[in-house]
Amino acid sequence: MPIRYINDLLFCERRAALHLNEQIWKDNQFTTEGLLSHKRVDVPRNRKRGELRDITGMWLVSYALGLIGKADLIEMHTSADGSIVPYPVEFKRGKKRRWDNNEAQLCAQALCLEEMMQVSIPRGAIFHVKSQHREEVHFDDSLRSHTIQAAKRLRQLVDNLETPKAKFHPKCKGCSLFEWCMPKSLRPRATAAKYLEAIISDSLTAQENDSL
């Protein structure tokens, strides 16, 4: 599974399934800006920059997790004992939004690198292109477990050709698949029957409380 769908799945399982199982894709302002922000790191390069070595566009794979993808940037840091430790950097177009799951996507890259190079990678960073701000991410046990479970769930969705039902959420408004997903169409509708049921339920609860 492509590593980038870790982020997709954690944002919305239905969107990940629409992309992978039903091959539905549509760009909007956010996806287009994201593609443009990655242009300069999509080209494979291996170059020295001071004491660092930068690698862009490197393919990553984890057979254990069933993941594959390209890293935006990998900085090769030298540790105190002289060993080389990869430091993955994921490029994002703007500041972190409330429902982003960039840390899990970056952690998935680190897990791939650990499997490929047989090293331990303690941290990486997310670089926000618009603000030119770098946010360091520590790959602790909680984040690693969260990422591994997301990878397993992603595989499950694809193997079972499962597309979860739509559920409307405020974050849906920024999704490029909003008009295809139609999350509002399956919301429970307000009816007279449901209104009466609510009144009766409240009345029974009040009676029970009075009897206590």
Secondary structure, 3 states (H helix, E strand, C coil): CECHHHHHHHHCHHHHHHHHCCCCCCCCHHHHHHHHHCHHHHCCEEEEECCEEEEECEEEEECCCCEEEEECEEEEEECCCCCEEEEEEEEECCCCCCCCCHHHHHHHHHHHHHHHHCCCCCEEEEEECCCCEEEEEECCHHHHHHHHHHHHHHHHHHHCCCCCCCCCCHHHHHCCCHHHHCHHHHCCCCCHHHHHHHHHHHHHHHHHHHHC
